[in-house]
Amino acid sequence: MKVEIGEKIRELRRRDDRTQEDLAGALGVTCQAVSRWEAGGGYPDMEMLPGIANYFGVSMDTLFGFHANRDARISEIIARVDAYHIKAQSDGEWVEECVGILREGLAEFPQEERLLIALADALSEAGWRRQCEWVYYDEEGYMRHDYDRHRENKYWVESVKICEGLVDTARDNRIVTQAIALLVLLYRNFGETEKAVACAMRMPELKHCRELLLAEAADGREEAGYIREALLEMADHFARQMIYGLVNCVHHFESDRPIEKIKGAVSLFGLACDDGNLGMHHDIVVQLYLYLSRVQWERGYHDDAFVSLDEAYRHRRALEAVVRAGKEPGSEDWKAVEKLPEDWPMWCNPDYSQVEKEIKADPRWAAWVEKTKG
């Protein structure tokens, strides 16, 4: 214990750029005493340990070097939340459970950065599911957000508060990045565009992203693997931006052009992946096909709409297999295919109520729904 505590004190002191004199003065001991602790020639009195931990802003567990147990416990808490796959659910099921698990974790590990960002993310998701995103089209046909309603979203308000704190204090740059990403969307939803843009400007350009740099860092077969993953990741984000660009203006839906764009987005995944194994990216392809069916029906291509629904079913089956193969807790019971009818049409803008009424009156809809239950 003598050596472990002494080494930890020296590590923390150097981390914070403090001298032995600084620590000795704060604790009311001599510099020689601090020097002996760090050299393993003695150790602080037990009543002094809380003061040392407080001085460096760490827990007693950290001071004693109990990192392994702490990290394992925190990872276990996050794994419990991840097992619910709340972002793959169309409704609000399990969101409150996940928020509750993370609050309990923070009661056990106050101010733990990994739990805080996980809670902020879960709260952001809860805000979408519980209180909705309110949008409308302005006189020019462009989508706008209802800022007043969004500012009353208690989940988003708490998520913003957590993220703002993490941006200022988190030591892990990955957590800062996640917090900024959440803030950009939530600031936008609150009408605080200048803050959203300022956050976005803190991030690196696309050419400096991790996926592209990994492809440049490797060689041979490893490089090919990184290139494949980079292409799939970029296709995923390209597809989402394509949809957001479409729904941004209601006038885009006055022709067949949206059908061409959605099909083009789907084709990117086939070009990026020769063997058809898209991994978790099967999820975005499911979403694209669900939305494509909605647009196809509206434009009068009713047979094509059901072909797209069958493609969504096929890719959701593939996604189930990927999740189960990952052997995460609860993955063996994860049944995403039966959620397809609830997920349709995935993106809700423009208003799809008339399409919904018509397509669900077609006998093929009931047959497709039945297939998803099998």
N, C-alpha and C positions, 0 to 999 in steps of 0.2 A: 504493500500500500504506500510505503514511503516513496518509493521510486515513481510509482504511477502518478501520485499527486504532485510530486515535484516536477516531473516532466510536463504534466498538464499545465501547471502554473506557468512554467517557462514558455510553453507553446502559446498559451492565451496572452501572456504579456507581450510576446513578439508579434502576435497577431494584431494586437491593438497599439503597437508601437509605444509601449510603456517601458520605463526603466525599472530596475529593482528599487531605486529610490522612490519612484512614484508609488509603487505598491506598498512599500514599507511605510511611507507617510500616510497613506489612506488607511492602513490597518493599525498604525500606532506601534509598529515594531521597528527593529533595527534592520539596516540593509544586510547585515551579516546573517540575520535570521532567515531572510528571504533567500540569500545565497545558499545557506545550508539546505533549505527545503529543496531547491532546484538541483542541488548536487547529490541529494539522496542521503544527506547526513542527519536528517531530522524531518519532522513534519509538524504542521501547525496544530495548535490545540483544537480540540473538537468544536469548541464554541466559536472558534474563529472561521471555521469552514463556510458557514452561510454568508459571512461578510465577504469572503474571497469570491464565492460564486456570484454574489450580487455585484461586486466590483466589475467583474468581466461580463455580466449580463447572461450568465448561463445557469443551468439547473445543477443541483447537487449530483444528479446522475452523470452529467457531462463532466463535472469536476473529477469524479471518481472513475471516469472512463467507461461508463456503462452504455456506450454507443450502440453496440451490437443489439442488445435487447431492446433498446428504444427504437432503433431503426426497424427492427423486425416487427415490433408492435404497430408502428405507424404504417408500415407497408401492408400489414394485415388489415388495418382499418380501411385503407384506400382500396385494397383488393375486394373487400366486402361491398363497397359502393360500386366499383367497376363491374361486379358480377351482375348487377341489376340491368346493365346496358340501357340506362334511361334515355340516352340519345337515339337509340334505335326504336324506341316506343313512340307510337303516334299520340297516345293520350298522356295524362299526368300520373299514370300508375307508377308507384314506387318512388316518386320524386320526394315526397315528404319523408319517407323512410330513410332515403339517402342523406337528406339534410339532417335528420335526427342522429344518424350514425356519426356524421362528421362533427356535430355539436358535442356529442358525448366524447369523441376523440379529443376535441380541443379542451374540454374540461379536464381531461387526463394530461394533455400536453399543451398548455396555454401558449399561444403565439407561435406554434409550430407552423413554419411557412408552407410545407406541403399540404397540411390539413386546411390551412386558410385558403390557399388557391383552389383546392378541391371544393371547399364550401362555397367560395365565390362562384365557381363554375356551376355547381348544383343549384345555387340560388338563381343564377341567370337563367338556367334551364327551367326552373320552377316558375319564374316570371312569365316565360313564354306559355307554359302549359296551364298555369292557374289563372293568370289575369290577361293573357293574350297580348298580341301585338296589334295595335289599332292603326290602320292605314286608310287612306282615301286617295282618289285621283283629283287633282286640281283642275282648273279650267282649261289648261293646256294638255291635260291627259296624263300628267306625270304623277307618280306616286309620292305622297307625303305622309309623314308620321304625325299622329295625334299626340303632341308633346304633353299637353295638360293631363291626359289620361295616363301616359307613361310615367310621368313624375309621381303619380300616386301608387305605382307598382312597388309594394313594400319589399318584394324580393329583389328587384333591380336596385332599389335605393341601398339596401344592405350590401349587395354585391359590389356596387361602386365604392362604398366606404371601405370595404375590405381591400379592394384592388388599389385604391389610392394609397392606402397604408403600405401595401406590399411594394408598389413602385418606388416608394421613398426609402424602404428599410430592408427589403429582401436581399440576402447575400447571394442567392442563386440566380444567375442571370436568366435561366430558363423560366423561373417563376415570374421574374419581372416581365419577360416577354409575354407569358400567358396573361398576366394582369393587364398589360397594355392592350392586348387583343380584345379582351372582354370590355375594357373601358371604351375603346373606339366605338363599338356597336351601341353600348348603353348611353354614352354621351350623345351619340346621334339620335337615339330614341328620345332623349330628353330635350332635344333641340339645341344642345350645346356643341354646335358644329366646330367652333374654333378649338375647343378642347380636344375634340375627336381628331381633328386634323393635326394638332400639335403632337398627340400621342402617336399617330401613324407616322409622322415625320421622324420619330425617334428610331424607327426600325430600319434595317438595311435594305438596299435595293434587291430586287428579285435575283439578279445575277450573283449576289453574295449570299444566297440562302444555303442552308445546310445541305439540302439534297443535291444541288448542283456542285457544291464544293466537294462533297464525297465522291461524286463521279470523277472529278478532276484529281482526287487524291489517290485513286487506286489504279490498277493496271490489269490487263488480261481478263480472265473470267470474273474476277472480283469487280473490275471496272464495269463489265457488261451488266452485272447484277445491280450495281448502283445506278447505272444509266436507266435500266428498266424501272427501278423504283422511283427515280426522279421523274421519268415520263408519266408514270401512273399518277404520281402525286400532283404533277402539273395538270394532267388531264382532269383530275378530280376538281381542282380549283377553277380551271378554265370552264368546266361544265357548269359549276355553280354560278360563276360570274355571267355566263351566257344566259342562264335562267333569270338572274336578278336584272340583267339588262333588258330582257324581254318584258318582264312584269312591271318594269319601271314606267313604261308608257303604254297606256291602253290601246293606242292607235296601232301598235305593232301587230295586233291580233286581227287586223282587217284584211289579211291575206294569208296565203299558205306559208309565208316566210318562216314563222315560228316552227313549223313542222320540219322544214329543211335544217334549221339551226339545231334543233334538239337531236335529230338524226345524226347530224355532223358531230355533235358532242359525244354521242354514243360511239360513233365509229373511231374516235380517238383511242378508246380503250383497246379495241381490237388491233390497232396499229402499234400500240405501245407494248402489248402482251401477246406473243405468238401462241402460247399454249392455252390461252383462255382462262388461266387461273389468276383472277384479279385480286384475290385475298379480300381484305376488308373493303376494297373499292367496288366490290359487287353492290354495295349499299347504294352508292350514288347512281349506278346504272339502273337499279330498281326504281329509284326516285325519278330518273329521266323517263323511263318507260311508262310509269304511272301518269306522269304529266303529259307525255306524248299522247297517250290514249285520250285524255281529256280534250286536248287541242284537235286531234284527228276527228273525234266525234263532232265537235262543234263545227268543223269545216265540212262535215258531210261524209267523211271516210269511216263509216261505221264498222266495216269488216276489219280495216286496218287497226282500229281502236282495240278490238279484241285480240288481234295478233300481238299488239304491244302489251296488253294485260298478261298474256301468256308468257311473254319474254320477262316481264317483271316477276312473275311466279318462278320462272326457271332460275333467275339470278338470286332471288331470295332463298331458294333451296340451296344454292351454292354458298350463299353467305352463312346459312345455318351450319353447313358442314365445316366452314372455316372456323366459326366460333367454337364449335364443339371440339374440333381438332386442337384448339388452343388449350384445352383442359383447364380453363379458368373455373373457379368455384361457381356452381350454378349453371355452367354452360351446357351441361348435358340435358337440362330441362328447358333450354331456351328455344321457344317455338315462334319464330318471327313470321313464318309464312301465313299463319292464320290471322295475322294483324294486317295483311295487305288490304282488305276491303276498308278497314278503318283508316289506313294511310292514304288511300286514294283521295284526291289527285296529287297529294304531297304539297304542291304550292297552290295556294287558294286564290290567287289573283290572276286575272280579273275574276269577277263574280262567276261562280260555276254552278249556281243553283239550278238553272235551266238544263244544263248538260247533265247534271246529276239526276234530275227527274226523268230525263229521256233515256239515258243509258241504263239506269236501273230498272226501267220498264221493259227492256229487251230481255227475253228469256235466257240469252247467253250470259247475262250478268249473274243470274242465280246459279247457273251451272259453274261459272268461274268461282264464285264464292264457295260453293260446295267443294270444289277441287282444293281450295286453300285449307279446308278443314281436314283433308285426308292425310 
